[in-house]
Amino acid sequence: MASATQDSSTSTDPQESPMSNLALPLGLAAFLASCGGGGGSASTPSSPTLPGQPTQAEAARFLLHSQYSASYDDIAKVQSQGYSTWLDNQMATPMGQTAWQWLKSTGYDLINEEQLFFSDQPCSYMVWYQMMASPDQVRKRFALALSEFFVVSIQGIQLNWPSFAMARYWDILCNNAFGNFRQLLEEVTLCHAMGSFLNTQGNQKADARTGRVPDENYAREVMQLLSIGLLQLNLDGTPKIGSNGQPLETYTQSDVSNLARVFTGYEIDESVGRFTSPRPPNFTVLKLEYTLKPLRLNPNRHSPETKVFLGTTIPAGTDGTASLKIALDTLFNHPNVGPFFGRQMIQRLVTSNPSPAYVARVASAFNNNGKGVRGDMGAVLRAILLDEEATGTASLGSNSFGKLREPMVRIAQWARTFNARSAKGTWKMQGSTYSARESIAQNPLTAPSVFNFFRPGYVPPSSALSATGATAPEFQLVNESTVASYINYLQNILYQGIWVRAPELVTNPMDSTSTDGHDIAPDYSFEFTLIGNTNALVQHLNLLLCAGQLGNDTVNLIVNALNQDQITASASDNFKRIHVARAIMFVMSSADYLVQR
């Protein structure tokens, strides 16, 4: 039972009372006790708390910063354990099955006429499953945030088994989510997906005879986007200003050209061997296990020249492995990394325009986790999520605090809140959610460029935000088309779920089949038990989807609109599903939901 986090096999008869035959979690029992009868106006429910204990709404808010969704079980755990202990417990949870293993176990490694070894579609299925249903939500939510900093898009890679290469990249983000930034930077640098995306793979030393010079793509982006940024920063993320009154730049073109020499000589590790595809034209294809290996250094193609960048000199003749270590250590120890990385992680998880003081606290945690360790990702995440600005009431009441929920996070939240499952286990998200006309204009791991879906410094023009220069990155996705397409997409999925072509097959047939249908479907069995108590239904959605942040006017509008259905507990299941879908649509379309605080 989705919202009560109860298994669907034990869902109740929707004709019965919400209290009957249910092993109610503590948080759900408290919620139901707080809800009044019938329809009409509503007030935010509350339950008694011990001194210092978070309220249900406060716990839900913390959960929605930390992971994709809130459930009554999780709310009760946060209330009883407290923010810090709950987060520690989540971070101590083992990762479990990897995305790469999931692709293989689900059958996306088949060698057949559909040529999965060239297909990027399973990547979409894999990452949506990771976001919608796989265990270890906190890790997976932070991994998504990291994927928008260390950007790799499957649209920009040319590899055998691209979906497995992207799964390995995703697993690197997950594995290192609570590890160390330095290790993460190295593993991302040497993974095949990044190597193909930003041209490290096959990059060679200079050749005076042909005029060839090392490709500078990764050298530029690893500084500009993946570590230190364009401008020198103070600890609080504000730019340092030179004697001329202008911001100081972080690096020069000479730094880029010299650093590019470090990233030469790296190639695909083909030691796993190849196979010949079974059908003409009988392609010769690398075995998919190569995607698990890092790029391999070919010393003969590595630049032996002196490399001078960011005040560091790597002497001529230094081997490629040592050169890489020196380069990554130099980037890792640059004073910009803490504020540059920390601010963007705050933006992804909590608020678009964090205060300099908030950034400084997170950057300080990056610089020193309290035990003399630099780059502790777990310490950074704790600093972001446990900060007073993230949990306190002052920010909750501020018009300048919060963020637009990313469209793909909204859909993952819906799926987890209502326990969506793929009936056939293939998780074939049909087509792509990237279309701005027909879908949500965003699909995980398919950013249009290395600059992600939006820039961290984006300020919506001709808006109240632009008057103050406040950044709101996600608004770069907002226009007349995307607003309408999001509503249309909700209408398509909320009633029956997500339509899939031939869900029992890991590949798509050329034509529709009789098995096409809504394979990825939500469970509204608990919501059915609230039919006839409109106030309870709306406040239930308010708590789990919005952390109780729907304003009273919005709540009343939704309650009054739903009361027009004049639905009762004896209504048909079809009508109940329509009614629940309508309620969710009203909530997920509201400004109070779309802006998360």
N, C-alpha and C positions, 0 to 999 in steps of 0.2 A: 504494500500500500504506500504509494509514493510519498505523499507529504508527511506521513507519520513514520517514514522510513521502515515500514513493515513490509515483509516479503509479499508479493502479489498472490502467492498461493494461500495466504491467510486473510485475504481481503474480505470485508463484511458484506452482508446483504444490504444494498442501498436502501431497502425499505425499513431497516431497523434503526434504532437510535444510534447516534454517534458514539454513545458510551457502551453499547452492547457488544459482547464478544470481542472486545479489543483489549490487548495488553498495552495499555496506554503508557508511552514515555512520560516521565515527570513533566517535561516542558509542555507536551500536548495537553495533559490533564489540567495544568495551570491555565493554559490558553483557553480551553473550553469553559473552564469555570469562570473566566473573565468576560465571556461573551454573553450579551443579553439575548432576548428573544427576537422574533420576527424581523421585519424590514424597518424602513424609516432611517432616521439619522443615526450616525454611529460615532463612537468615540474610541480613541486608541486603547486597546486592552492592556491591562497591566496585571502583574502577579506579585504577591508579596516577596520581597527579597531580604536576605540577611544584610546587616551593615557591611558595606564595601562590596557586596555581591552585585554583578551587573544585572540590569533588568533584562527581560527577554529581548526588547528592542535593541539595547546596547550590545548584547551578545550576538544578535543577528547581524548588526552593523559590523562588528569585528569579524564575524565569519565571512561576510561578503567582501571585505577587504582581503581576507586571507585565502579564500578559495572561491570556487564558482557558485556555490549555493549554501543555503542555510536549511537545516532540518530541525525538528523539535528535539531529536536526540542530541544533536550537536549543540544546540542552544542550551540544553540542560547541562551538558558536560562543561561548556564554557562557564556557565553560572556556578557550578559546583567546584570546578578546578581553578577558575580564574584564568585570565588571558595568558599569562606567562607560562603557567604549567601546561595548559592545553596546547599551546604552540610548541613547547618543548617536546611534548608527547608526539605531536604530529611529525615534527622534524626527525624524531628518533625512529619513525616507522620505516622498515625496510622497503626498498623500491618495488620488489616483486618482479613480475614478468615485464620484460622490456618491450618497447614498441616493435623492435626488430623481431623478437621472438613471437609477438602477437601476429605480425604479418605472415610469418612462416607457419605458425600453428593453425591459422585460419585458412591457409591454402593459397595465399597470394604469391607463392613461389613456384606455381605450376608452370611447366614448359609445354605450351599448347598453341593452338592456332591464334589465340588472342594476343600472343607475344607479350605476356606480362613483364618479361625482362626488358621491355622498352616503355612500359606504361607508367604514367604518373598518377593515374586514378587511385590506386591503393594508398598512396600517400594521404590523400584527402580522407579516405575511410579510416585510416590509422589514427590520424591526429584528431578527428572528430570523436572517435571512440575514446581516445585518451582524455579529451575534454569533457565528454558527456557521461562516461560511465566507468572508466577505469579507477581502481582504488588510489589512495594517496593523493587526495585533492590539493592539499597545500603545495606539495612538490610540483604537481602538474600545472597549477595556476602560476607559480613562480617561473616555471619553464616557459610558459607562454609569454610572460613578460620578458624573459631573457631572449626569446626568439625575435622580439621586436627591438632588441639592442644589437645582438649578434645576428644580424639578418642574413638568412639564406632563403632564397625563393626557389621552389622547384621549377618555376617557369624559366629560370636562368641557368639550369644545369644540363649538361650533355654527358650522360653516363649510362652504362648498362645497369639495369636494376635501379633506376632513379628513386623509386619509392623506398627501397631498402636503404639506399644511401641517405635519404632524408630521415628515415626512421633512426638510423645510427646517429645522425646529427641531433635529433630530438632526444635520444637517450643520453647523449653527452650532456645536454642541458639539464636533463633530469638527474643524472648521476652526480653532477657537480652543483646542483642547486643550493645545497647546504655545505658545500665544500669550500675550496679556495679559488678566488678569481684568477690567480696566476695559472693554476692547473687548467681551469676552464678555458682561458685564453689560448693555451698551447694546444689543447685537444681540438678546439674549434678551428684553429689555424691549420692543423694537419688532417682534418677530416676530409673525405673525398668530396662531400657536398660543397663545402666552402672552397676547396681547391678548384672545383669546376666553376663555381659561381663567380669567384673573383680572381681567377686566372693564375693561382699559385701552381696548380697542376700543369706540368709541362713548361713552366717558366725556366728560361735558360740564361746562362751568363752571356756577357757581351761578346760580339764577334766583329772585330774591326773590318774583316774582309767583306762581310755582307751588310754592315751597318746596323746589325741587330743590337738592341740594348734590352736589359731586363724589363719585363712588364711591371709597371708601377701601380697597377690597380690595387692590389692588396696592401702594399706599403702605404698608399695614401689613405685607404679606408680604415686600416687597422688603427691609424692615428686619429683621423677625423671622426670616425663613428664608433669604434670598438674600444677606445681606451681614454684618449686625452682631449679630444675636441679641437676646435679651431682657435680658441682664445684661452689665454692663461687665466686661471680662476683662483679666487680666494676660497677659503674653506667653505664658505656659505654659498658658493656657486656663482657669485657675482664676478664680472670680469675685472681683471687687474688693468689699471689705466697707466699709460706711459706718460712721459714728461710732455708730450705733445697733446695730451688730453684725449688720446684715442686708445681703445683697447689694444692690449699687447697680443700679437699672434703667437701661437704655440710652436709652429714649425715653419720651415721654408721649403721651397722646391728642392733645394740641395739635400735637405733631410729626406725627402721622399725618394730622390734618385739613389742616394746612398743606402737607405733602408731596403730598397727594392733588390739590391744585390744579395741581401740575406735570404730572401725568399726565392732563390734559384736552385734548380737541381731536384725539385720534388716531383715525383711521378706516381702513377697508380702502381700499387703493389700487385703484380700479376702472378705471384707465386702460387695462388690457389688453383690456377689452371683455367681452361676454357672448355666449352662444349659446343657442339653444332646443333642448331635448332632443327627440329624434326621435319619441318616443311620447307619447300622452296620459298625463298632463295637460300635457305640453309645458312643462316647467319652464324658467324663464329662469335660466341658470347662469353664474357667472363663469368665464372661461377659467382653466385651472389655473395659468398663468404668474403670476397675481397672488400666489401663495404665495411666490414668490421675492423679492418686494418687501417692504420694511419698512412698517409702518403709516405712513400719511401724516398730517401735521399740518394740521388745518383751523384757521387762526388765529382765525376767528370763534367757535369753540367752546372756545378755550383761555382759562383763567382769567387775567384781567389783574391780579388782586389781589396784594398783598404776600404772600410766602411765607416763614415763619420756622420753621426746624426744625433741630435738632441744632446750634444755635449759628450757623447760617448764615441770612442774610437775602437773599432775592431781591427786589429793589425792584419796586413796582407798575409795570405796563406793560412789563416785560421779556418779550420774545417767547418763544414756546414752545420753540424750538430751544435758545436760550441758557439758558432755565430748566432744561431737561432736562440740559444739560451741567453746570451748576452743581450740580444735585441728585445726579447720578451721581458727579461728582468728590467731593462731600462724603461720600457713602457709601463710595466706594473708598478714600479717605484716612483713614477712621475707624480708630483703632488696634485695634478688635475684629476686623477682617476677617481678618487673618493667622491668629490662633489659632482663630477661629470656623470659617473655611473649612478651614484646615489639619487640624484635629482630625477633621472629618468625612471628609475624603479619606483620612486614615490609617485610619479605621474601615472605609471601603469597600474598601480595598485590602490592608490588612495586619493590623490588630488592633483589636478592639472597644473596649478600655480602655487607650489609649496612656498612657504615663507623662507627667507634666507636662514633663519634660525633652525628650522626643521631640517633643511639641507645640511647645515653645519653639524647637527647632531648625528645624522646618518653618515656623513663623510668621516666624522671622528670615529665612528664604530668601524668603518672600513679601514681607517688608518691603524686602529688598535682595538682589538676586541676585548680589551681589559686584561688580557694575558700576554700582551706584547706581540700578538699575531696580526699581521697586515693581510687584508683581503678576505677575511672570514665572511663568507656569503651568508651563513646562518646568523652571524651577528648583525649584518646589514639588514636582513629581513626582519629580525627582531626589532631593530631600531626603527624601521619603517612602521611596522604594524602596532608596536606598543607605545609609540610616541603619543604624548598628550594631545597633539593636534589631530591625531587619527582617532583617538578614543574619547576625547573630552567633549563636554557639552558646548563649549564655546565655539568650536569649529562647526558643530552640528547646526548652530543657529546663524552661521556666517553666510552671507550671500556670495562671498568670494572663495569659499572652500568647496571642494568636490570635483567631480569629473563626469563627463558624458560617458555612459557605459558603451564600450565598444560593441558593435552589432554581434560579432561572433561570441562575445562573452554573454550577451543576452540569451542567445540561442542555447549555449551550453548550460546556462543557469536554468532555463526552462526545462531542458532535458533531465538535469539532475534533480530539480525540485519535484518533478512529477515522474521520476523513476522510469524514464524512457528506456526501452530495450529494443534491440534488433531481434525479431522473432527467429530469423535464420542465422544470426550471429555474424553476418558479413559486414554490417554497418556501412552499407553502400549509399552514402549520401549522394543522391542522384545528381549528376552533372557537377556544378560548382555553385557555391553561394557567392561567388565573386561578382556576378552581374549586378550592375547598378540599376538596371531596369526591371529585372525579374526577381531579384533576391536582396541580399543585405549588403552588397558592395564590399564584402570582406570574406576571405577564406583563409584559415590559418596556414602558414608556411607558403603563401603565394603572394607576398608583397610585390607590388609592381616594380620596385627597384630596391637597391641596397639602403635607400633612405626610408624604408618601411612604408606603411600605409599613410603615414602622416609624420610631419616633422615635430620634434619636441618643442621647438620654439615658435610653432604656428600660433598666430593671433588672428582670430576671425575679423576680417575687415568690416568697416562700417557697422560696428557693434558696440555695445556698452563695454565689452572687454577691451576693444581696441583703444578706447578712450584712456584706459589705464595701462595699456601694454600687457595685459594679463594673457598668459599662454593658455591655450585650450586645444591641444593637439587633435583630439578625436573629431573636433568640429571641421577639420579639413575634409572629412568624408560626407559632410552634411550639405545637401542641396535639394532642390525641389524633387528631383528624381529619386534620390535615396530615401527621402522621408516617405514618399508614397510607396516605393518598392518594399520597404520594411513592413509597412502595414499589410501590403498584399501578401508578403511571405508569411506573416503571422496567420493571416486568414487561411493560407494553404496548409499550415501544419498543425494549428492548435486543435482542430476538431478530431482528426483521425491520426495525425502523425505525418511522417515524411514518406512520400511516395518513392518507391524503389523499383527499378527494372530487374526482373528475374532475381529476387533476393537470395534464392537458394544457390545461385551460381556466383563464383568469385569473379567471373568476367561478365561483361554485358553482351547479350546477343545483338545481332545487327538490327533485328526487328523486335517489337514488343511481343511478349508472350502472355499466355493465360495466367502466369504466376505473378505478373506485375502487380504491385499493390503497396499498401502502407505498412512497410516492414518495421520502421523505427517509430514506435508508438508509445505515447505516454500512458500512465496509469492514473486515472482520476477517481479511483474507487473511494478514497477518503473524501474527496470533494463532493462526491455523490451523497455522503452522509450529512452534509451541511445543506442540502437542498431544502428549501422552505425556511431557512434561517439566513436571510441575505446578509444581515449584519455580520454574522459569524463567518460566512464565506468570504466576504470582502476583507474583514480584518485578518483572517487566515492568510489570504494572499498578500495583504499589506505587510504582515510580519515576515513571511518567508521570502517574498520577492523584493520588498522595499525596506526591510528593517524598521517597519512602523513609520516610515517617513512620508506616507501619503498625507497631505493636508486635509483638514476636516471638510473643506469645500469639495475637494476631489472625491473623498470618500462618499459624501452625500450625493454627489452627481452619479457616481457609479451605482450606489445602492438604489437610488430612485430609478435609474435606467433599467437595472436588473429586475426591479419589482414589476416592470411592465410585462414581464413574461408570465406573471401570475402562476408560477410553477409550484407544485406541491411534491411531497415525498412520494406520491403515488404515480408521478409522471413516468413515461417510458424512458428507458435508458438512453435512447437516441436524443430525446428532448433534454434530458439531464446533461448529456455530453455537449449539446449545443449551448446550453445555459452556462456551463462551466467554462467552455472555450470563450464564450462572449465575455465572461467576467475577467478571465486572464487577459484577453485582448484589451479591455478597457484599462486594466492596470498597466500592462506593458507598453501601452501607447501614451500614457500620461507623462507629462513633464516631470512630475514628482518621482516617477520611476526612472526615467531616462537619465536624469542627473542624480548621480549617486554621491552621497555625502558621508 
